[in-house]
């Protein structure tokens, strides 16, 4: 599905607020994590950029979460859900729906109205479960999502048995740039790669499988960590330019440039400011604009 021809390129940065074990029971740990998140949010807002902050259950259930969420929303950012479910075995629709509904309620109880859920790739019916739980958009589809497809729709040469879990197949699905840039709706897990105009869940692919600090490396390292640096900012800007030139390739200015970023450690001084500044010329001339998940969803409808 193409975004409206009136739309510039939409820039969607998904911040996965995750990875800090037991922070809901350790106020000092939570406060340190929250400081990193809020510092990033403030630097972005200072330049009129908006991000999508996607909360893990551990963060959302921390006693200190309400004022953090309140500030994120007041700065214009979105507060959504990073689920991290479904990666073991083949969970049932009931199990996945129950898990995702709980996570939806955790974030909505903090004053947000989430539409996006990330971290749901599964061999189980993750699309149907996300819809049943109240979500309308998902990002971060990695190769592991392909294991749930009907075999006739899996890419040539894809071997689902080589993907025992999401971490083993966390790379980008083999879609071309035009496909990655153009969101589409679906309602069926077994055919999620096939656009369905009447579908209820918007698939936003973008640069899934390579976190923002790993853009220059193209994929996660074996340890799952990359160091955010100037090369990643250069690649972010290059990709934004590439996405922004897809009008002639597809026929419409279609596109969403989506990236993910898990802030486990503090980014280098000035990283967020430099990242936003790297695409400011595209924003200033209306070639691109920063967008929340709700805005992406509205543009696709």
C-alpha positions in Angstrom: 0.0 0.0 0.0 1.4 3.4 -1.0 1.3 6.3 1.3 -0.7 9.3 0.0 0.9 11.1 -2.8 0.7 14.3 -0.7 3.1 12.8 1.8 6.8 13.4 2.1 9.1 10.6 3.3 8.1 9.6 6.9 11.0 9.1 9.4 10.2 6.6 12.1 12.8 5.8 14.8 11.7 3.1 17.2 13.5 3.2 20.5 13.3 -0.2 22.2 13.3 0.6 25.9 14.5 -2.8 27.0 17.4 -4.9 28.3 17.7 -3.8 31.9 16.8 -6.8 34.0 15.0 -6.2 37.3 14.9 -2.5 36.9 11.3 -2.6 38.2 12.8 -3.8 41.5 15.9 -1.5 41.5 15.1 2.2 41.6 18.8 3.2 41.0 19.0 1.0 37.9 15.6 2.3 36.6 16.6 5.9 37.2 19.8 5.5 35.2 18.0 3.9 32.3 15.2 6.5 32.4 17.9 9.3 32.4 19.3 7.8 29.1 15.9 7.6 27.5 14.8 11.1 28.6 18.1 12.7 27.5 17.7 11.2 24.0 14.0 12.3 24.0 15.0 15.9 24.9 17.8 16.2 22.4 15.4 15.0 19.7 12.6 17.3 20.7 15.0 20.3 20.8 15.2 19.8 17.0 11.5 19.1 16.5 12.1 15.4 15.9 9.7 12.8 17.3 10.6 9.2 18.2 8.6 6.1 19.1 9.6 4.9 22.6 8.6 1.2 22.9 8.5 0.0 26.5 9.4 -3.5 27.7 7.2 -4.8 30.6 10.1 -4.4 33.0 10.3 -0.7 32.3 6.5 -0.2 32.1 5.9 -1.9 35.4 8.6 0.1 37.2 7.2 2.5 39.9 9.1 5.4 38.3 7.6 4.9 34.8 4.6 7.3 35.0 6.5 10.6 35.2 8.9 9.3 32.4 6.0 8.5 30.1 4.3 11.8 31.0 7.4 13.7 29.9 7.9 11.7 26.7 4.3 12.4 25.7 4.7 16.1 26.6 7.7 16.3 24.3 5.6 15.0 21.4 7.0 11.5 21.3 5.0 8.3 21.1 5.0 5.7 23.8 4.3 2.2 22.4 5.0 -1.5 23.2 8.1 -3.6 22.7 6.7 -7.1 23.4 9.6 -9.5 22.9 7.2 -12.5 22.9 6.5 -15.5 20.7 10.1 -16.6 20.1 10.0 -20.0 21.6 8.2 -22.9 20.1 4.9 -22.3 18.3 2.7 -20.5 20.8 -1.1 -20.6 20.3 -3.3 -17.7 19.4 -4.7 -17.7 22.9 -1.3 -17.5 24.5 0.1 -14.8 22.2 -3.1 -12.7 22.5 -3.0 -13.0 26.3 0.6 -11.9 26.4 0.1 -9.0 24.0 -3.1 -7.8 25.7 -1.3 -7.6 29.0 1.5 -5.5 27.5 -1.0 -3.3 25.8 -2.7 -2.6 29.1 0.6 -2.0 30.9 1.4 0.9 28.5 -2.1 2.3 28.2 -2.3 2.4 32.0 0.5 4.9 31.9 -1.5 7.4 29.9 -0.5 6.4 26.3 -2.7 5.0 23.6 -0.4 2.5 21.9 -1.0 1.5 18.3 2.5 -0.1 17.6 3.9 -3.3 18.9 7.5 -4.5 18.1 9.2 -7.7 19.0 6.4 -10.2 18.0 8.1 -12.4 15.3 6.9 -16.0 16.0 6.1 -19.3 14.5 2.7 -18.8 16.1 -0.1 -16.5 14.8 1.5 -13.2 15.8 -0.5 -11.1 13.3 -3.9 -12.3 14.5 -2.7 -12.0 18.2 -1.5 -8.4 17.7 -4.8 -7.4 16.1 -6.8 -9.1 18.9 -4.8 -7.3 21.5 -5.6 -3.9 20.0 -2.5 -3.1 17.9 -2.7 -1.6 14.4 1.0 -1.4 13.4 4.2 -3.4 13.8 7.8 -2.8 13.1 11.0 -4.8 13.4 10.1 -7.8 11.3 13.2 -9.9 11.1 14.0 -13.1 9.2 12.5 -15.2 12.0 9.0 -13.8 11.0 9.4 -15.8 7.8 9.1 -19.1 9.7 5.4 -18.5 10.2 4.7 -18.1 6.5 3.0 -20.8 4.4 5.9 -22.6 2.7 4.7 -21.4 -0.7 5.3 -17.8 0.3 8.7 -18.3 1.9 11.7 -16.9 0.0 13.5 -19.3 -2.3 16.2 -21.1 -0.4 14.8 -20.1 3.0 15.1 -22.9 5.6 12.9 -22.5 8.6 14.8 -25.2 10.5 17.8 -23.0 10.4 15.9 -20.5 12.6 15.4 -22.1 16.0 14.8 -18.7 17.6 14.7 -15.0 16.8 18.3 -14.3 17.8 19.5 -17.0 15.3 17.6 -15.2 12.4 17.6 -11.6 13.4 18.7 -10.2 10.1 16.6 -8.3 7.6 14.1 -10.2 5.5 15.2 -10.4 1.8 12.9 -7.6 0.5 14.1 -5.0 -2.0 14.2 -1.4 -1.1 10.9 -0.5 -2.6 9.2 -3.2 -0.6 11.0 -2.2 2.6 9.9 1.4 2.1 6.2 0.7 1.4 4.1 -0.4 4.3 1.2 -2.8 3.7 -1.7 -4.2 5.6 -2.3 -7.8 6.6 -4.5 -9.9 8.8 -3.0 -13.3 8.4 0.3 -14.6 9.8 0.7 -17.3 7.1 0.5 -14.7 4.3 1.8 -11.6 6.1 4.1 -10.8 3.1 1.1 -10.4 0.8 -0.7 -7.1 1.0 -4.3 -7.2 2.0 -6.2 -3.9 1.4 -8.8 -5.0 4.1 -6.1 -6.0 6.6 -6.0 -4.7 10.1 -2.2 -4.7 10.9 0.2 -2.4 9.1 3.6 -4.0 8.4 6.4 -1.4 8.4 9.7 -3.0 7.4 12.3 -0.4 6.7 15.8 -1.3 8.0 14.6 -4.0 10.4 17.2 -6.5 11.4 20.0 -3.8 11.8 19.7 -1.5 14.8 20.6 2.1 14.3 24.0 1.8 15.9 24.7 -1.1 13.5 23.7 0.6 10.3 27.2 1.0 9.2 27.9 -2.7 10.0 24.7 -3.6 8.2 23.6 -6.2 10.8 24.0 -7.0 14.4 27.3 -8.4 15.5 27.5 -11.9 17.1 27.3 -10.3 20.5 24.3 -8.3 19.4 26.1 -5.0 20.1 27.5 -2.3 18.0 29.0 1.0 19.0 27.0 4.0 17.8 29.3 6.4 16.0 29.6 8.9 13.1 29.6 6.1 10.5 26.1 5.1 11.6 24.9 8.7 11.3 26.4 8.9 7.8 24.6 5.7 6.8 21.4 6.9 8.3 21.5 10.1 6.2 22.4 8.1 3.1 19.5 5.7 3.6 17.1 8.6 4.2 18.2 10.1 0.9 17.8 6.7 -0.8 14.3 6.2 0.5 13.4 9.8 -0.4 14.2 9.2 -4.1 11.8 6.3 -4.5 9.1 8.3 -6.2 10.4 7.5 -9.7 10.9 3.8 -8.8 7.4 3.2 -7.4 5.2 5.9 -8.9 4.3 7.6 -5.6 6.2 9.3 -2.8 5.3 6.2 -0.8 7.6 5.8 1.8 8.5 5.2 5.4 12.1 5.0 6.6 11.9 3.0 9.8 14.9 2.2 12.0 15.2 0.7 15.5 17.5 1.6 18.3 17.9 -0.2 21.7 19.5 2.2 24.1 21.2 0.0 26.6 24.2 2.2 27.1 24.6 5.9 26.7 25.2 7.0 23.1 28.2 9.1 22.4 27.9 12.8 23.4 26.0 14.6 20.7 24.9 11.5 18.8 21.2 12.1 18.9 21.6 15.8 17.9 23.9 14.8 15.0 21.6 12.1 13.9 18.6 14.4 13.6 20.7 17.1 12.0 21.9 14.7 9.4 18.4 14.7 7.7 17.4 18.3 8.6 17.9 19.4 5.0 15.2 16.8 3.9 12.9 18.0 6.7 13.5 21.7 6.0 12.6 21.4 2.3 9.6 19.1 3.1 11.1 16.1 1.4 10.8 14.2 4.7 9.1 14.7 8.1 9.4 13.0 11.5 6.4 10.8 12.3 4.9 8.9 15.2 3.4 5.4 14.6 -0.1 6.9 14.7 0.9 9.4 12.0 2.3 6.6 9.9 -0.9 4.7 10.3 -3.0 7.7 9.4 -1.0 8.2 6.2 -1.4 4.6 5.1 -5.2 4.5 5.5 
